[in-house]
Amino acid sequence: MSPLRRLLVRALPLLLSVLLTGCGASVAPDAPGTAERDVREAVAAWSRTPPAQLAGIPLEGWAYEVSAVSRSGDRATARAQLHYRLTGYDKAPAGSAREVRLSRDGGRWRVSGDGPAPGAPPELWDQGPVAVVRGAHSLVLGGGQDAGTLSAVAAEADRAVPAVSAGWPRPWAGRVVVLVPASLERMAQLLGRPAAEYRGMGAVTTGRVGAAAAPADRVVVNPKGWAELSGAGRGVVLTHEVTHVATRAATTARTPLWLSEGLADWVAYRGTATTPQQAAPALGRAVRRGVLPGALPADGEFAFGGDPEALARAYEGAWLACRLIASRWGDAVLVRLYERAGREPLASALEETVGGDPPGLTLAWQAALRQELGAP
């Protein structure tokens, strides 16, 4: 046997050992692919039913869709999208970005907890226990509020829903979801915005514009602002927000904010004895100083966090514009204008409904401001 052949024969067992060892490593339990599969299976098994502390919330379709897994030793993190529906309210799944934490014990991966993904807003239950109050037309979920407060919010929502249906005689769900967090700061957390943007507000509405199937809008109450409102003020605020819920299918990115916000206030004040002098104090002060708006409020004027007087004037002016249209051309014309303005340019929507154009409407609106707000 040649020296070269003897060398190959002697090296063969060592070579086979290396190859076999390499094959064993590729299928070991700690292999990345196997670990990720096991983590995903553990999350899937854990997420088949909602946690016990959410038992009072009417949930269905609860599931976590894992998008990525990271692992370090016996600890792992799964990025996932939570999907769920509020039974009887959501036409499509709601959801949020989550981070699921796991640990390995005895060779098995187990979920130790979950929370919002970094940068994602929390769900109400991330902030603590959730109380549930069901109204005739409403589902109120509270985080840290007493039962009396939540029942009062549900009663106000139940009054708002039929009032909205009277002002917006178009098909809509006829029910509303209201979230009542424990504080202004927690409200801001739910919305993913700075608390300063909502200071002084009673409530806001979240939702997707357009007619496609979507989760139900959530009306989110600012408990501090809500507590400062009178009974009548609470009714106006909640009816305004529920109007946004009802008109969501007819609202698009094309809809001018003066029309969207103005219609919501018009529905809220409709049927009350509220006068322009009472409901438009900021704009009234400006008009009496001789400062008349040169145009209907632009979308940018409705941004929060700036001059509160300017914001108030924008909302008040929007309401008075819609009030003018309804009083001069009729409630039904205002509703048709809203629908058309979500589908076509405002100029053509006005032409088809009131027979005018934006400059003509602006002049009529300015004249109404002088007449209704000009005298002290």
N, C-alpha and C positions, 0 to 999 in steps of 0.2 A: 504494500500500500504506500502510495507516494506521501511525502510530508504534507502536501496540500490537502490530500484526501483525508489523512488522519486528523488534520486541524478542523476540517468541516464536520467530521463525525463527532469530534469532541464538543464542538460548538452547538451542534443541533439541539441537545436537551436544554441548553441555556436559552437558545432562540425560541424554542417552543414554550418555555416557561414565561418568557417576556410576552409572547403573543397571547397566551392564555390569560395571563394577568391583565393585559390590556382589554381583552374581551370582557372579562369579569367586571372591570371598572365601568364599562359603558352601560351596564344594566344594574348596577348596584342601587340600593334604595336611596342613596344620597345623590344620585345623578340628577342634574338640573331638570331634565325633562320629566323624570319620574316625580320629583318633589313638587314641581309646578302642577302636575296632574293631580297629585294627592291633595294639594292645597285647594285647587278648584273643586274637587269632589267634596272636601270638607265644608267649603263655603256653600255649595249647592245643598248639602244635607242640612246644614244649619238654617238656611234661609227659606225652607219650604213653608214655614208658617210664621206669622208676625210674632214678635216677642210678647210674653204674657202681660207686660205692663201696658200694652196697647189694646187689650181685649175689648175695651169699651168703644173703641173707634171702629166704625163700619168699614173694614178693609177687605179688599179682594185682589187677586192677581199679584200677591206679594212675591217678589223675586229679585235676586241680585244677579246682574250680568257682569261677570269678571272680565276686565280688559287687560290687566297686567298683574304679575306677581313678582315680588322681590323677597329674597330670603337671606338670612344671615344665621347660620347655625340652626338652633332650634326655635328660631323666631322667623315669622313671615308676615308680610303685608300684602293684601290684595286690593288693587284699585277696582272699583265696581260701580255700576249704575243701578241704583235701586228703582224698581218699577212697582207701582201699586195704584189702585183705584179706591176712591171713596164710594162705597156702594150707594147707587141711586143718584150720584152727583157727577162723577167723572165719566165722560164719553170715551176718553182715551186715557192711557196710563199717565199718571203724574210720576215724577221721579227726581232724583238728586244724585250728585256724585258722592260716593262714599269711599271710605278707607276701612277695610276689615283687618283686624289684627288676629294673628293665630300663633299658637305655640305647639311644639311637638312633645308629647308625653307618652312614654312607652311605645315609641315608634308610630304613633298616630297623631295627626294634626287636628287640633281643636281650636274653634273660634273663641277668643277671649273677650272680644268686644268690637264695636265699630263706631264710626263717627263721620262727620263731614270730611270729604277730601280737602286737602289744603287749598284755601282760597274759595271753597264752595260754601254757600250759606247753609245753616243747619235746618233741620226739620223742627217743628214745634216740640216734639218729644225729646229732642236732644237737650232741651233746656230744663227738663224736669217732668214730673208727672202731668198728664193731660186729663182734664175733666171734660165731659161731654154733656151737652144739653141739646135736646132735639126740640125744635119748634114745629109749627104747622108747615112752614115753608122754609125752614132754616136748619142748619147743622152748625152749632157753635162749639168750637174746641178752645178750651182755655188752659193756659199754662201759668198757674199760680194765682188765679183770680178766685174770689169766693163764689159760691153757687148763686147768691143773690145777684151779683153783677152779671154773671153769664146768663141767667134767666132774663134779666132786664134787656140785655143785648138781643137775645132770641126774640123777645116780645117786640122790640123795635124793628127787627128784621122782618118779622111776620106782618107788621103793619106796612113796611116799605114795599114788600113784594106786590101786593095788589095795587098800591098806588102807582108803582112803576108800570104794571100791566095796563092801567088806565091811560097813562101818558104815552106809552109805547105799545100800541095795539098790533104788535107783530108776534109771531110765534117765538117763544123762548122757553127755557127750562122751567121758569116759575118757582125757582128755589135758589138758595144761596148758601155758600159756605163762609163762615166768619171765624177768623182766628183772633184770639185775644191773649197776647203774650203778657208776661208779668210786668214789663216796664217799657219805656221808650227805647232804651238801649237794646233790649231783647227784640223789640219790633224791628229795629234797624238791622240787627243781626239776621233776622229771617229774610229781610229784603236785600241784604248784601250792600247796604249803603250807609253813609255816616248818619249818626243820630240827629245831627244838626239839621239835616234836610227835612225831617219830619216833626221838628219841634213846633208845637202850636197847632198841629193838624189833628183832626179827630180820627181819620181812617184813610186808607188808600186801597186801591184794588190792583191785583196782579192778574195777568192773563195774556193769552195770545190773540191777536186781532185776526179777523177773517172767519170764514164759515166752516173751515175744516174741523174734523173731530179733534177735540183737545180736552185736557183736564178742565174741570170747572174753575172759573175764576175764584180767587180767594180774596175776600175783603179782610184786610188786616187792621185791627183797631189799635190806636195809640192809647193805652189806658190813662196816661196822664192828660192828654188833650181831651179825651172823652169825659173824664171826671170834671173838667172845667166847663163843659157845655151845659146849657140849660136843657130841659126836656125837649123843647121845640127845636133847639139846635141839634140835638142828637138825632131827631127825626129827619131833619134836613140833610145832615151829613150821611146818614145811612141810606136814605132814599137816593141821594146823589150817587153813592158808590154802587148801589144795586142797579141803577140805570146803566152804568158802565157794563155791568154783567149782562143785562138784557140786550144791549145794543152791540155786544161784541161781534156777533156774526156780520153785522152791517158796517163795522168799523174796519178801515184799512189804513195803511201808511199814508194814503192820499187824503184821508179825512182831516180837515183843518182842526187844530186843537180848540179854536174858539167855538167851533160848532159842536165838538165832542163835549167839552166842559160846559158850554152854554146850555146845551140840551139837558145835561144831567142836572144842572141847577134849575132849569125851567121845569122839569118834572118834579124836582124836590119842592119848589115853591108853589107849584100848580095847585089850585084849590085852597090856598091859604090867603090870609088877609095881608100878607107882607107887602109893603110898598117899596118902590125903588129907593126912596130916602132911607128906609130902614135897612135894606139888604145891600146897598151899594154906597156905604159911607165914604170909603177912600176915593172912589171915582167922583162922588158928589163934591168932596172937598176940592178936588182938582178943577172940576167944571166951574165951581163958584169962584175960584181964583182966576178964571179965564183961560185955563189950560185944557183945551179940548183935544182928545186924541185925533191924530191925523188919519188913522187907519184902524181897521179892526185888529184886535190883538194878534200878533205874529206868534208862531209856535214857540219861539225862544223865550217869549215873555212869561210862559207858564213854568219855567224851570225853577225848582226850589233851591234854597240856599243863598239867594240873593236878597234884594231889597223887598221886605215884606209888603210895603205899601204898593210898590209896582206890581207885585204878584196879585195883591188884592184887586187892584184896578183892572188887571187882565181878566180875572174871573168875573168880576162884576160887569165889565163891559161885554163879555161873552154872553152872560145871562141876559143882559138887556137887548142884545142883538137877536137872540132867539125869542125873547118875549115880544119884540117888535114884529118878527116874522109871523108868529102865531096869532097875535092880535090883529094884524093887518090882512093876512092872507089865510089864516086858519090853522088849527092844530095839525090837521092832516097834511097840509102843505109843508109844514116844518118837518114832519116825519118823512115825507117823500124827498125833501131836499137832503136830509141826512143820508138816506139810502143812496141817492144818486151821487152825492158828493164823495162817497166811498168808492165809486166805480168810474167816475169821469171828472174832468176838470171842473173846478167850482163855477167858472163862468158859464159853462154849458148847463150845469145842474141848476143854477139860478135862472137861466133863460127858460128852461123847461118847466120850472115850478112856479116862480114868481113873475116871470116875464121881464126880468131885469138883469143887471150885471153887477159885479163887485163895486165899481165906483158909485152906481146908483144906490145900492144897499148901504154903502158907507155914508153917503149924504143923508139918507133917511135916518140912519142910526144916530148920526151927529145931531140932527134936529130933535130926535127923541131925547137924547141926553140933555140938551139945553132945556127942553120943555119939562122933563121929569126931575132933573137934578139941579137946575139952575137957580131955583128959588130956595132960600133957607127954610 
